[in-house]
Amino acid sequence: MNISVEKKFENPALKREDIEFKMEFDSSIPSREQAKSALSSAISIPKERIVIISIESNYGRKTVNARARVYQTEELAAAEKQHLLKRDGMVVAEEPKEAKPVKKKEVKKE
């Protein structure tokens, strides 16, 4: 898997860096975990501080365009939107609660 960083945007107010990168791959489209690991090794930052925002594949090509946010600390990364953290596997999804049975009203017939 080959990675090239296309753009970097420093965001000092949120203490993060927004990165747009392109990945070339051989077989199937890489998962978020694979993309995070590859980006982590390419920019030498622990993957616990990286949140993948999007991965967009190019039809008929062996490349994907992706966006990620790199935070200064793991605590700042935990403040990211919950659905993105769930996708990246940084937060364990809650088990759905059991639905209560619906009581049927009895209809009186005269």
C-alpha positions in Angstrom: 0.0 0.0 0.0 1.5 3.3 -1.1 0.4 6.6 0.6 1.0 10.2 -0.6 -0.1 13.1 1.5 -1.8 15.7 -0.8 -2.7 18.5 1.6 -2.2 19.4 5.2 -4.2 22.1 7.1 -3.1 23.2 10.5 -6.0 24.0 12.9 -4.5 25.5 16.0 -7.8 26.4 17.6 -8.9 22.7 17.8 -5.3 21.5 18.2 -5.5 19.2 15.2 -4.2 18.8 11.7 -6.5 18.0 8.8 -4.8 15.7 6.2 -5.9 14.7 2.7 -4.1 11.8 1.3 -4.2 9.3 -1.6 -3.6 5.6 -1.2 -2.7 3.0 -3.9 -3.6 -0.6 -3.2 -3.3 -4.0 -4.9 -6.3 -6.1 -3.9 -9.5 -4.9 -2.2 -10.3 -1.4 -1.0 -8.5 -0.9 2.4 -10.6 -0.7 5.5 -10.5 2.3 7.9 -8.2 0.3 10.2 -5.8 -0.4 7.4 -5.9 3.2 6.2 -5.2 4.4 9.7 -2.3 2.1 10.2 -0.7 3.0 6.9 -1.1 6.8 7.5 0.3 6.3 11.0 3.4 4.7 9.7 3.7 7.3 6.9 3.6 10.3 9.1 5.1 8.7 12.3 2.2 9.5 14.6 0.4 6.9 16.9 -2.8 5.7 15.3 -4.7 6.5 18.6 -4.5 10.2 17.7 -5.8 9.7 14.1 -9.5 9.8 13.1 -10.4 8.8 9.5 -13.1 11.1 8.2 -13.8 9.7 4.8 -12.5 7.2 2.2 -13.6 7.6 -1.4 -12.8 5.1 -4.0 -12.2 5.9 -7.7 -14.1 3.6 -10.0 -11.9 1.3 -12.0 -8.7 2.4 -10.3 -6.6 1.0 -7.6 -6.5 4.3 -5.6 -8.6 6.0 -2.9 -8.8 9.6 -1.7 -9.1 9.9 2.0 -9.3 12.6 4.7 -8.2 12.3 8.3 -7.7 14.4 11.4 -4.6 14.1 13.5 -5.0 15.4 17.1 -2.2 16.5 19.5 -3.4 14.1 22.2 -5.6 11.0 22.5 -8.0 13.0 24.8 -8.6 15.6 22.1 -9.3 12.8 19.6 -11.9 11.4 21.9 -13.8 14.7 21.6 -14.5 13.9 17.9 -18.1 13.1 16.7 -19.3 9.8 18.2 -20.3 8.2 14.8 -16.8 8.8 13.5 -15.2 7.2 16.6 -17.5 4.2 16.3 -16.6 3.7 12.6 -12.9 3.8 13.5 -13.4 1.4 16.4 -12.3 3.9 19.0 -15.6 3.6 20.9 -17.5 0.4 21.6 -21.1 0.6 20.3 -23.7 0.2 23.0 -25.9 -2.8 22.8 -29.5 -2.0 21.8 -32.0 -2.1 24.6 -34.7 -4.7 24.6 -38.1 -3.3 23.4 -40.9 -3.5 25.9 -43.9 -5.6 24.7 -46.8 -3.5 23.6 -50.0 -4.1 25.6 -53.1 -4.5 23.5 -56.2 -2.7 24.6 -59.2 -4.9 24.9 -62.2 -3.7 22.9 -65.6 -4.3 24.5 -68.2 -5.7 22.2 -71.8 -5.1 23.0 
